[in-house]
């Protein structure tokens, strides 16, 4: 034993009991010093000391949160007045685009109309010059009103299909690219090969090899459209794949699929929604470009691209410039709506904006 412990006094049982007694006396003394007097007790409201009834449902409500991610996202998005107005405008535009052919007195967009008295085509009739033609006719006598709505419907269909395919392929490959390390080198090489070839060259080659049609345009756009979505998705997955909760999930034996759908994809909602919304106007712009170089849709399938190209030849004639202005306005409205709505929804879906 060390000498220092031999010189320390030993504490007996009686000493400990005396310390406990003195401590209790000190606590009672301090409690009596802070106690209320009789006058203070008479001035208190007796209702404050009524026994509370236990309510099990109230206890459950106290620990319940009615937070909803999508509900919060929609509320934040709907508070954006500009985005809200553009959503209403876009919904009205889409609705009218699809119900327009079923309205009364609508004309076939591919039929050439002739003057009953002269037998000549009603070519280049300005709005109001020919009865029944709201926006006039084009250079061959076709109803421009019907062709505008038919072309908008065609371009929107191409845009939605391309955006959906790009989202599915891009998100799938992007998540695998970022999370499964064994696929990193393979997918990186594939991305570099396709991305280093100019996008316009790929669009032109595919459209030139295959027969011009809507399917050809969609295939050519989807062949290169998934690259941006996959890259953004991969970058976000690389950032969050090694965080503590993902490491804990892997240590507990959670499968890769469950980790991807439960831990990774909820953090990518804003990126996915933004890139999907921007893919629609991008696809419409690519369709206009392919039509401009002569590799777009056939002449019997009106689209915003074919209408813009047809109106471009008449833009030097002031009286006929409406044939270019009208489809350009339709294209601008669609692209601006999707761009603003996509950015606003991406901001609303960002979890950082849900913290109150």
C-alpha positions as CSV (number, residue, x, y, z in Angstrom):
1,X,0.0,0.0,0.0
2,X,1.1,3.5,-0.7
3,X,2.1,5.6,2.4
4,X,-0.2,8.5,1.4
5,X,-3.2,6.3,1.9
6,X,-2.0,5.2,5.3
7,X,-2.1,8.8,6.7
8,X,-5.7,9.5,5.4
9,X,-8.4,9.5,8.1
10,X,-10.9,6.6,7.9
11,X,-14.7,7.6,7.6
12,X,-16.9,5.5,9.8
13,X,-20.6,4.7,9.5
14,X,-21.6,7.1,12.2
15,X,-19.8,9.9,10.4
16,X,-21.7,9.2,7.2
17,X,-25.0,9.2,9.1
18,X,-24.2,12.5,10.7
19,X,-23.4,14.0,7.2
20,X,-26.7,12.7,5.8
21,X,-28.7,14.2,8.7
22,X,-27.0,17.6,8.5
23,X,-27.7,17.6,4.7
24,X,-31.4,16.8,5.2
25,X,-31.7,19.5,7.8
26,X,-30.1,22.1,5.5
27,X,-32.5,21.2,2.6
28,X,-35.5,21.5,4.9
29,X,-34.2,24.8,6.2
30,X,-33.9,26.2,2.7
31,X,-37.3,24.9,1.7
32,X,-38.9,26.5,4.7
33,X,-37.2,29.8,3.9
34,X,-38.7,29.8,0.4
35,X,-42.1,28.6,1.5
36,X,-45.3,30.7,1.1
37,X,-46.9,32.4,4.0
38,X,-50.5,31.9,5.0
39,X,-51.5,35.2,3.3
40,X,-49.8,34.1,0.1
41,X,-51.7,30.8,0.1
42,X,-55.1,32.5,0.6
43,X,-54.4,34.8,-2.4
44,X,-53.8,31.9,-4.8
45,X,-56.5,30.8,-7.2
46,X,-57.7,27.4,-6.2
47,X,-58.5,26.6,-9.9
48,X,-54.8,26.6,-10.7
49,X,-54.3,23.5,-8.5
50,X,-57.2,21.4,-9.8
51,X,-56.1,17.9,-10.8
52,X,-55.7,17.5,-14.6
53,X,-57.6,14.6,-16.3
54,X,-55.4,12.4,-18.4
55,X,-56.3,12.4,-22.1
56,X,-54.6,9.7,-24.1
57,X,-55.6,11.2,-27.5
58,X,-54.1,14.6,-26.4
59,X,-50.9,12.8,-25.4
60,X,-50.7,11.2,-28.9
61,X,-51.4,14.5,-30.6
62,X,-48.5,16.1,-28.7
63,X,-46.0,13.7,-30.3
64,X,-47.5,13.7,-33.8
65,X,-46.2,15.8,-36.7
66,X,-48.4,16.4,-39.7
67,X,-45.5,17.4,-41.9
68,X,-45.7,16.3,-45.5
69,X,-42.8,16.7,-47.9
70,X,-44.9,17.0,-51.0
71,X,-47.5,19.1,-49.3
72,X,-44.8,21.5,-48.1
73,X,-43.3,21.5,-51.6
74,X,-46.6,22.4,-53.2
75,X,-47.3,25.2,-50.7
76,X,-43.9,26.8,-51.2
77,X,-44.3,26.5,-55.0
78,X,-47.8,27.9,-55.0
79,X,-46.6,31.0,-53.1
80,X,-44.5,32.0,-56.1
81,X,-47.0,34.2,-58.0
82,X,-45.1,34.2,-61.3
83,X,-44.9,30.4,-61.4
84,X,-48.5,30.1,-60.3
85,X,-49.7,32.3,-63.2
86,X,-47.5,30.4,-65.7
87,X,-48.9,27.1,-64.4
88,X,-52.4,28.3,-65.0
89,X,-51.4,29.5,-68.5
90,X,-49.7,26.3,-69.4
91,X,-52.6,24.1,-68.2
92,X,-55.0,26.2,-70.2
93,X,-52.7,26.0,-73.3
94,X,-52.3,22.2,-73.0
95,X,-56.1,21.7,-72.4
96,X,-57.0,23.8,-75.4
97,X,-54.4,22.2,-77.6
98,X,-56.0,18.8,-77.1
99,X,-59.6,19.8,-77.2
100,X,-59.3,22.1,-80.2
101,X,-59.9,19.4,-82.9
102,X,-63.2,18.5,-81.2
103,X,-64.6,22.0,-81.2
104,X,-67.2,22.9,-83.9
105,X,-66.2,24.5,-87.2
106,X,-62.6,23.3,-87.0
107,X,-60.7,22.6,-90.2
108,X,-58.3,19.9,-91.2
109,X,-54.7,21.3,-91.0
110,X,-53.6,19.4,-94.1
111,X,-56.5,20.2,-96.4
112,X,-55.9,22.9,-99.1
113,X,-58.9,25.2,-99.3
114,X,-60.1,26.8,-102.6
115,X,-62.1,29.9,-103.4
116,X,-65.6,28.8,-104.5
117,X,-65.9,31.5,-107.1
118,X,-62.4,31.4,-108.8
119,X,-61.4,27.9,-108.0
120,X,-57.9,29.1,-106.9
121,X,-56.3,28.2,-103.5
122,X,-56.9,30.6,-100.7
123,X,-53.2,31.3,-100.3
124,X,-51.7,33.8,-97.9
125,X,-55.0,35.1,-96.7
126,X,-54.5,37.4,-93.7
127,X,-56.6,37.1,-90.6
128,X,-60.1,38.3,-91.3
129,X,-59.8,38.3,-95.1
130,X,-61.3,34.9,-95.5
131,X,-64.4,33.8,-93.6
132,X,-63.9,30.9,-91.2
133,X,-60.1,31.3,-91.1
134,X,-59.2,32.9,-87.7
135,X,-55.5,33.3,-88.4
136,X,-55.7,33.2,-92.2
137,X,-54.0,30.7,-94.5
138,X,-50.5,29.8,-95.5
139,X,-48.9,30.0,-98.9
140,X,-50.7,26.8,-100.2
141,X,-54.1,27.6,-98.8
142,X,-54.1,25.6,-95.5
143,X,-55.8,26.8,-92.4
144,X,-53.1,28.4,-90.2
145,X,-55.2,28.2,-87.0
146,X,-55.5,24.5,-87.2
147,X,-51.9,24.0,-88.1
148,X,-50.7,26.1,-85.2
149,X,-52.6,24.0,-82.7
150,X,-51.7,20.8,-84.4
151,X,-48.0,21.8,-84.5
152,X,-48.1,22.8,-80.8
153,X,-49.6,19.4,-80.0
154,X,-47.0,17.6,-82.0
155,X,-44.1,19.5,-80.5
156,X,-45.4,19.0,-76.9
157,X,-45.8,15.3,-77.5
158,X,-42.2,15.0,-78.7
159,X,-41.0,17.1,-75.7
160,X,-42.9,15.1,-73.1
161,X,-41.8,11.7,-74.5
162,X,-38.2,12.8,-74.8
163,X,-38.2,14.3,-71.3
164,X,-39.8,11.1,-69.8
165,X,-37.3,8.8,-71.5
166,X,-34.3,11.0,-70.6
167,X,-35.5,11.1,-66.9
168,X,-35.8,7.3,-66.7
169,X,-32.6,6.5,-68.4
170,X,-30.6,9.4,-66.9
171,X,-31.7,8.9,-63.3
172,X,-31.2,5.1,-63.5
173,X,-27.7,5.3,-65.0
174,X,-26.8,8.3,-62.9
175,X,-27.6,6.6,-59.6
176,X,-25.8,3.4,-60.6
177,X,-22.9,5.5,-61.9
178,X,-22.5,7.3,-58.6
179,X,-23.3,4.5,-56.1
180,X,-21.9,1.3,-57.6
181,X,-18.2,1.9,-57.8
182,X,-17.6,-1.1,-60.1
183,X,-19.6,0.7,-62.8
184,X,-17.8,4.0,-62.4
185,X,-15.1,3.5,-65.0
186,X,-17.4,1.9,-67.6
187,X,-20.1,4.6,-67.4
188,X,-17.5,7.3,-67.3
189,X,-15.9,6.1,-70.5
190,X,-19.4,5.8,-72.2
191,X,-20.3,9.3,-71.1
192,X,-17.0,10.7,-72.4
193,X,-17.3,9.0,-75.7
194,X,-20.8,10.3,-76.4
195,X,-20.3,13.7,-74.8
196,X,-17.2,14.5,-76.8
197,X,-19.1,14.1,-80.1
198,X,-21.0,17.3,-80.8
199,X,-24.7,17.0,-80.0
200,X,-25.8,18.4,-83.4
201,X,-23.6,15.9,-85.3
202,X,-25.3,13.0,-83.5
203,X,-28.8,14.4,-84.1
204,X,-28.0,15.0,-87.8
205,X,-26.4,11.5,-88.3
206,X,-29.3,9.6,-86.7
207,X,-31.9,11.6,-88.5
208,X,-30.1,11.2,-91.8
209,X,-29.6,7.4,-91.5
210,X,-33.2,6.7,-90.5
211,X,-36.3,7.7,-92.4
212,X,-37.6,11.2,-91.3
213,X,-40.5,10.6,-88.8
214,X,-41.5,11.4,-85.3
215,X,-40.0,8.1,-84.1
216,X,-36.6,9.0,-85.7
217,X,-36.6,12.5,-84.0
218,X,-37.4,11.0,-80.6
219,X,-34.7,8.3,-80.9
220,X,-32.1,10.9,-81.9
221,X,-32.9,13.2,-79.0
222,X,-33.0,10.4,-76.5
223,X,-29.7,9.1,-77.6
224,X,-27.9,12.2,-76.3
225,X,-30.5,13.7,-74.0
226,X,-29.9,11.4,-71.0
227,X,-26.3,12.6,-70.6
228,X,-27.0,15.8,-68.6
229,X,-29.5,14.1,-66.3
230,X,-27.1,11.2,-65.6
231,X,-24.2,13.6,-64.9
232,X,-26.1,15.7,-62.4
233,X,-27.6,12.7,-60.7
234,X,-24.2,11.0,-60.5
235,X,-22.6,14.1,-58.9
236,X,-25.3,14.4,-56.2
237,X,-25.1,10.7,-55.4
238,X,-21.3,10.9,-55.0
239,X,-21.8,13.7,-52.5
240,X,-24.3,11.8,-50.2
241,X,-23.5,8.1,-50.8
242,X,-20.9,8.0,-47.9
243,X,-22.8,9.9,-45.3
244,X,-23.4,8.4,-41.9
245,X,-27.0,7.1,-42.5
246,X,-25.9,5.4,-45.7
247,X,-23.0,3.8,-44.0
248,X,-25.2,2.6,-41.2
249,X,-27.7,1.2,-43.7
250,X,-25.0,-0.8,-45.4
251,X,-23.6,-2.1,-42.1
252,X,-27.1,-3.3,-41.1
253,X,-27.3,-5.3,-44.3
254,X,-29.8,-3.0,-46.2
255,X,-29.9,-3.9,-49.9
256,X,-28.6,-1.6,-52.6
257,X,-32.1,-1.1,-54.1
258,X,-33.6,0.0,-50.8
259,X,-30.8,2.4,-50.1
260,X,-31.2,4.0,-53.6
261,X,-35.0,4.4,-53.3
262,X,-35.1,5.4,-49.6
263,X,-31.9,7.2,-48.9
264,X,-30.7,8.7,-52.2
265,X,-33.6,9.5,-54.6
266,X,-35.5,11.7,-52.1
267,X,-32.5,14.0,-52.1
268,X,-32.5,14.2,-55.9
269,X,-36.1,15.3,-56.4
270,X,-35.2,18.9,-57.1
271,X,-32.5,18.0,-59.6
272,X,-34.7,15.5,-61.4
273,X,-37.7,17.9,-61.6
274,X,-35.6,20.8,-62.9
275,X,-33.8,18.7,-65.6
276,X,-37.1,17.1,-66.7
277,X,-38.8,20.4,-67.0
278,X,-36.0,21.9,-69.0
279,X,-35.8,18.8,-71.3
280,X,-39.2,19.7,-72.8
281,X,-38.3,23.0,-74.3
282,X,-34.8,21.6,-75.2
283,X,-36.5,18.8,-77.2
284,X,-38.8,21.3,-79.0
285,X,-35.8,23.4,-79.9
286,X,-34.0,20.4,-81.3
287,X,-37.0,19.6,-83.3
288,X,-37.0,23.1,-84.8
289,X,-33.3,22.8,-85.6
290,X,-33.7,19.4,-87.3
291,X,-36.6,20.8,-89.4
292,X,-34.5,23.9,-90.3
293,X,-31.8,21.7,-91.8
294,X,-34.3,19.5,-93.6
295,X,-34.2,16.4,-91.4
296,X,-37.4,17.1,-89.4
297,X,-40.9,15.8,-89.6
298,X,-42.6,15.1,-93.0
299,X,-44.7,17.8,-94.5
300,X,-48.0,16.1,-93.7
301,X,-47.2,16.4,-89.9
302,X,-47.3,20.0,-88.8
303,X,-45.1,21.0,-85.9
304,X,-43.8,24.3,-84.5
305,X,-40.5,23.6,-86.4
306,X,-42.2,23.2,-89.8
307,X,-44.4,26.2,-89.2
308,X,-41.4,28.4,-88.3
309,X,-39.4,27.2,-91.3
310,X,-42.4,27.9,-93.6
311,X,-42.8,31.4,-92.1
312,X,-39.1,32.2,-92.3
313,X,-39.4,32.3,-96.1
314,X,-42.1,35.1,-95.8
315,X,-40.5,37.2,-93.1
316,X,-39.3,39.8,-95.6
317,X,-42.9,40.5,-96.6
318,X,-44.5,42.6,-93.8
319,X,-48.0,41.6,-94.6
320,X,-47.2,37.9,-94.3
321,X,-44.8,38.1,-91.3
322,X,-47.6,36.8,-89.0
323,X,-47.0,33.3,-90.4
324,X,-43.6,33.5,-88.6
325,X,-44.6,35.5,-85.6
326,X,-47.5,33.3,-84.5
327,X,-45.5,30.0,-84.2
328,X,-42.6,31.8,-82.7
329,X,-44.8,33.3,-80.0
330,X,-46.3,29.8,-79.3
331,X,-42.8,28.3,-79.0
332,X,-41.6,31.1,-76.7
333,X,-44.6,30.8,-74.4
334,X,-44.1,27.0,-74.0
335,X,-40.3,27.3,-73.4
336,X,-40.6,30.2,-71.0
337,X,-43.4,28.5,-69.0
338,X,-41.5,25.2,-68.6
339,X,-38.2,27.0,-67.7
340,X,-39.7,29.2,-65.0
341,X,-42.0,26.5,-63.6
342,X,-39.1,24.0,-63.6
343,X,-36.8,26.4,-61.6
344,X,-39.6,27.4,-59.2
345,X,-40.5,23.7,-58.5
346,X,-36.9,22.7,-58.1
347,X,-36.4,25.5,-55.4
348,X,-39.6,24.4,-53.7
349,X,-38.6,20.8,-53.7
350,X,-35.2,21.5,-52.1
351,X,-35.3,20.2,-48.5
352,X,-33.3,23.2,-47.4
353,X,-36.3,25.4,-48.1
354,X,-38.5,23.3,-45.8
355,X,-36.7,24.2,-42.6
356,X,-38.8,26.7,-40.7
